[in-house]
Amino acid sequence: MKYCCPVFEGAIGEAGNRGLAVIIDQSASGSPEFILQHRAVDLGTPPPDGYPGPIVLVNDTRIAFCPWCGRRLKSFYGSYADELRRPGLRVALPDPLES
């Protein structure tokens, strides 16, 4: 598998860990989705006790281009997206069409 850049490859490897990562998943329509994710704690770790304010444990942002080299992700990884999928790591959001 060839990656668009070494930083993107490293970010894919960090999925589920504390810090910044890239997750590849699938949209409801079946097309690949690329997600830039930041986790305050490792996957499965409870939030810190006694924290004095609200804390966002996981933040997901869909991206279309590599944040480090600028490649268009669907074009570059389209045929490999199924190999790279990491279902279950993204933030589950309700489907706006079901509301």
GUMIVEX-221274 format. One record per residue (C-alpha): residue number from 1; residue in one letter; x negated, y, z negated. Coordinates in steps of 0.2 Angstrom, whole numbers. Each point is the difference from the previous one (the first is absolute). Last residue first. Layout:
<rs>
<r num="NUM" residuo="A" x="X" y="Y" z="Z"/>
...
</rs>
This chain:
<rs>
<r num="99" residuo="S" x="176" y="65" z="-61"/>
<r num="98" residuo="E" x="-5" y="-16" z="10"/>
<r num="97" residuo="L" x="-8" y="11" z="14"/>
<r num="96" residuo="P" x="-11" y="8" z="-13"/>
<r num="95" residuo="D" x="-8" y="-17" z="-4"/>
<r num="94" residuo="P" x="-5" y="1" z="-18"/>
<r num="93" residuo="L" x="-19" y="1" z="-3"/>
<r num="92" residuo="A" x="-12" y="-14" z="-6"/>
<r num="91" residuo="V" x="-17" y="8" z="-2"/>
<r num="90" residuo="R" x="-13" y="-11" z="10"/>
<r num="89" residuo="L" x="-9" y="-15" z="-6"/>
<r num="88" residuo="G" x="13" y="-13" z="3"/>
<r num="87" residuo="P" x="-5" y="-4" z="18"/>
<r num="86" residuo="R" x="-18" y="2" z="4"/>
<r num="85" residuo="R" x="-1" y="-1" z="19"/>
<r num="84" residuo="L" x="-17" y="-1" z="8"/>
<r num="83" residuo="E" x="3" y="-15" z="11"/>
<r num="82" residuo="D" x="17" y="6" z="5"/>
<r num="81" residuo="A" x="-8" y="17" z="5"/>
<r num="80" residuo="Y" x="-13" y="-8" z="12"/>
<r num="79" residuo="S" x="9" y="4" z="17"/>
<r num="78" residuo="G" x="4" y="18" z="-6"/>
<r num="77" residuo="Y" x="-16" y="4" z="-8"/>
<r num="76" residuo="F" x="-8" y="13" z="11"/>
<r num="75" residuo="S" x="16" y="7" z="9"/>
<r num="74" residuo="K" x="10" y="-1" z="-16"/>
<r num="73" residuo="L" x="-14" y="9" z="-10"/>
<r num="72" residuo="R" x="-3" y="15" z="11"/>
<r num="71" residuo="R" x="-19" y="3" z="-4"/>
<r num="70" residuo="G" x="-4" y="15" z="-10"/>
<r num="69" residuo="C" x="-17" y="-6" z="-8"/>
<r num="68" residuo="W" x="3" y="3" z="-18"/>
<r num="67" residuo="P" x="19" y="2" z="-3"/>
<r num="66" residuo="C" x="4" y="-14" z="13"/>
<r num="65" residuo="F" x="15" y="6" z="10"/>
<r num="64" residuo="A" x="19" y="-4" z="-2"/>
<r num="63" residuo="I" x="1" y="1" z="-19"/>
<r num="62" residuo="R" x="14" y="-5" z="-12"/>
<r num="61" residuo="T" x="-3" y="7" z="-17"/>
<r num="60" residuo="D" x="2" y="-11" z="-16"/>
<r num="59" residuo="N" x="-3" y="6" z="-18"/>
<r num="58" residuo="V" x="-2" y="-13" z="-14"/>
<r num="57" residuo="L" x="0" y="3" z="-19"/>
<r num="56" residuo="V" x="7" y="17" z="0"/>
<r num="55" residuo="I" x="-2" y="6" z="-18"/>
<r num="54" residuo="P" x="12" y="11" z="-11"/>
<r num="53" residuo="G" x="-7" y="8" z="-15"/>
<r num="52" residuo="P" x="-10" y="-3" z="-16"/>
<r num="51" residuo="Y" x="-6" y="-18" z="4"/>
<r num="50" residuo="G" x="3" y="-9" z="-16"/>
<r num="49" residuo="D" x="-2" y="-18" z="7"/>
<r num="48" residuo="P" x="-9" y="-1" z="17"/>
<r num="47" residuo="P" x="11" y="-7" z="14"/>
<r num="46" residuo="P" x="0" y="-19" z="2"/>
<r num="45" residuo="T" x="-12" y="-9" z="11"/>
<r num="44" residuo="G" x="8" y="-11" z="13"/>
<r num="43" residuo="L" x="-9" y="9" z="15"/>
<r num="42" residuo="D" x="-15" y="10" z="-6"/>
<r num="41" residuo="V" x="4" y="17" z="-8"/>
<r num="40" residuo="A" x="2" y="17" z="7"/>
<r num="39" residuo="R" x="3" y="-7" z="17"/>
<r num="38" residuo="H" x="-1" y="11" z="16"/>
<r num="37" residuo="Q" x="7" y="-7" z="16"/>
<r num="36" residuo="L" x="-3" y="5" z="19"/>
<r num="35" residuo="I" x="13" y="-10" z="9"/>
<r num="34" residuo="F" x="-1" y="-7" z="18"/>
<r num="33" residuo="E" x="16" y="-6" z="7"/>
<r num="32" residuo="P" x="1" y="-14" z="13"/>
<r num="31" residuo="S" x="17" y="-2" z="10"/>
<r num="30" residuo="G" x="13" y="-12" z="-5"/>
<r num="29" residuo="S" x="15" y="11" z="-1"/>
<r num="28" residuo="A" x="0" y="0" z="-19"/>
<r num="27" residuo="S" x="-18" y="6" z="0"/>
<r num="26" residuo="Q" x="-14" y="-12" z="-2"/>
<r num="25" residuo="D" x="-15" y="1" z="-11"/>
<r num="24" residuo="I" x="-18" y="6" z="1"/>
<r num="23" residuo="I" x="-7" y="7" z="-16"/>
<r num="22" residuo="V" x="-15" y="12" z="-2"/>
<r num="21" residuo="A" x="-8" y="4" z="-16"/>
<r num="20" residuo="L" x="-4" y="14" z="-13"/>
<r num="19" residuo="G" x="-2" y="-4" z="-18"/>
<r num="18" residuo="R" x="4" y="-14" z="-12"/>
<r num="17" residuo="N" x="1" y="-17" z="10"/>
<r num="16" residuo="G" x="14" y="-7" z="10"/>
<r num="15" residuo="A" x="-7" y="4" z="17"/>
<r num="14" residuo="E" x="-19" y="3" z="-2"/>
<r num="13" residuo="G" x="-5" y="-11" z="15"/>
<r num="12" residuo="I" x="10" y="11" z="11"/>
<r num="11" residuo="A" x="-9" y="15" z="-6"/>
<r num="10" residuo="G" x="-17" y="-8" z="4"/>
<r num="9" residuo="E" x="5" y="-3" z="18"/>
<r num="8" residuo="F" x="6" y="18" z="1"/>
<r num="7" residuo="V" x="-16" y="6" z="-6"/>
<r num="6" residuo="P" x="-10" y="-11" z="12"/>
<r num="5" residuo="C" x="8" y="7" z="15"/>
<r num="4" residuo="C" x="13" y="-5" z="13"/>
<r num="3" residuo="Y" x="-1" y="-18" z="-6"/>
<r num="2" residuo="K" x="-5" y="-15" z="11"/>
<r num="1" residuo="M" x="7" y="-17" z="-5"/>
</rs>
